[in-house]
Amino acid sequence: MPLHVPPAPAPAHRSVLTALGSPTAVREARTPALQSAQGPLSPELPLPVHVLDHISPDDPAPCTRLTGWRFLIRTGERAVAAAETVLTPDGWAFSHFFEGPYVPSTERALRHAETMRTSYQPRLLSVPELYMLTLWLHGDTDADVTGGTLGPTDLLVPLAPAPPGITAHRPHRAADLLPVLTLRLTPASLLGTPA
């Protein structure tokens, strides 16, 4: 089943196109792959980026907050970098370019998700306290991307590099992975064990 990739806000897309057309923005970016790319660069596969700030053992459906949109920057057949946009008081604006392991890992996870039998709305979910990024496959393909409630049957695909003990690129139901994350994020004193 195909993924239902939500359209990015037009100002976010325009801000990335403007940055790609700016020699200064590209030259000052710490992305050698972007600077040395041959051929035209295009922003593709925009994904809303949500952050999971808090997980609680008694919250079966934790909420997230939308923090930006990420675009994979392609040249030819592959993504060489990514561009991030953020919401400012004046609207969506370009934030920065970057490269690294999450770019090919995101591309790989999206390719795998395209082969699944169920349709999903793809998002990215960041868990900053664990230095973890996942592809969030939201079960409601018509959902407003600004909404951030994780459904128990939503799938989370940890991107590489994943935290120790969590396998990258293995889809997990949110209901199964969230308790693992909760244990890692909950202080020992709250679990009743000595620190």
N, C-alpha and C positions, 0 to 999 in steps of 0.2 A: 504494500500500500504506500502511496506517496506521502511524504511529510507535508503538512500544511504550514508552510513557512509564512509567518505573518509579515505584512509589509511594514517596513520601517517608516517612521515619520519622515515626511519629505524634507524638512529642515535638517534632520540628521544625515540623510543621504547626501544632500547638497553640500553640507559642511565637509564630508569626507571627499567628495569630488573636488571641492575647492582646494583642500589640503593636498590631494594628489596632483593637482595642477600647479601647485606652488613649489618652485625649485627650493625655496628656503625651507619649507616644512619638510620636504623629503630629504634634503641635504642634512638638516639638523637632527633628523630622527636617528636613533641608535639602532638602525635596521640595515646592516650591510646588504642583505638580500634584496631589500627594496631599492637601495641606491644602485645596485648593480644589475637590476632586472632588465632584460632585453624585451622590447616590445611594449605594447600598451598595458597599463595597469587598470584593473576594474574592481570596484567593491561589489562583492556578491554575498549571498547567503546571510542577510542581516539577522542577527539573533538578539532578542532582548536579554539583558544580563540582570539577573536577580541576585540579591544577597540574602543569605540565611543568617540573621544576626543572633538568633536565640533559639535554642531547642530545649524543651522541657519534657521530662518523663511523663507528665500528665497532660501533654498537649498532642493529641493524635494527628492533628493537621496543622503544623506550624505555618505561619505566614512569612512571606518574604517581601522584599521591597525592590522595585525596579530602580536600577541605578544607571543604566545606560543601554546602548546598542553597540554590538560588535559586528564588524563586517570583515569577512575574509577578503584579502587583496590578492587577486589572481593575475598571473601573467601566463598566457598559454593554458596548459592543462592543470596547473597546480597553484595552490595558495603559497605565497612566499612571505606573507606578513598578515597582520590584522590591524584594523583601525578601530579605535574606541571613541564613542561620543558620550557626552554627559548632558544631563538636563540642568540648565542654568536659569536664573530668573528671567532671562530674555528668550528662553527656548532651548532647543537642542543645539549643541555646539561640538565641534571636533575637539577631542582631548589629546590623543597621541597615537602614534604608530608603534607597533612592537612585533617582535618575532620570537621564536623559541619553541619548545616542545608542544605547547598547547595548540599551536596552529595546525600542524599535521595531525595531532591527536583529535582535534575537533573535526577535521575533514574525514578522518577514518571513522569516527563514531557516527557522523551523519550518513556516510555511505552504508554503514551497517544498518542504521535505523531505517533507511529507505527499503531494505529487504524484508522488514518485519511485516507480519500479516495485518497488524492493526495500524490505523492512522493515528498520528500524533501531531501535536503542535510543538516544535522544537524550541527550547529556550536554553540559556546557560544559567547554572546555579553555582554561586560561589559560597564557600564556607571558609571565610577568612581565618578563623581561629585554627583551622586544620591545614591551611595552605592547600585547599582542595577546590577543584573546579569540576563540575559534572555537566554532561549534556542532560537536560531535564526534558523528558518526553511527556508532555502534558496530555492527558487523555481527552480533554475537551478541546477539540480542534477549532471551535468557534469562540473560545474564551477571549475576553479582553486581555491583552498581554500585560496590562498594568496590574491586573489582579494577581495576587501571589500566594494563593493557598495551595499547598502541596496535597494532592489527592492520594489516598492510600494505594491506589493502583497505578499511579503515575510511575514511570520508570526513570531511574537515575543511573546514568552511565558515567562512572568516574573516568576522567581523562588522565592521561599519563603526563607527568608523573603523579601517581596517586599516593596518599599517605601509606606508611608501612601497615601491612595487614589488610589492605583493601585492594582488590584486584582491579587494575585499569581495564577499561573496555568490556567489562562484564556487566550487563544490565541487571539492576536490582529493583524490585518493587520498593517504592518509597516506604511503605509500611515495614519492610524488612531491613532497609539500610538505616533509617532514622534512629532506631534504638541503638545501633552500633555507634552512630555519631554522637548520640546523647551520652552514652557511657564515656566516650573520649572527651567530651566537653564538660561533663559534670564534675565539679571538684570532689575529691575523695571525701571531704567532710560532709557533703550532702548525701553521700551514698552510705554513710554510717561506718566507713572504714577509717582507720587511723591514717593520717597524712604522712 
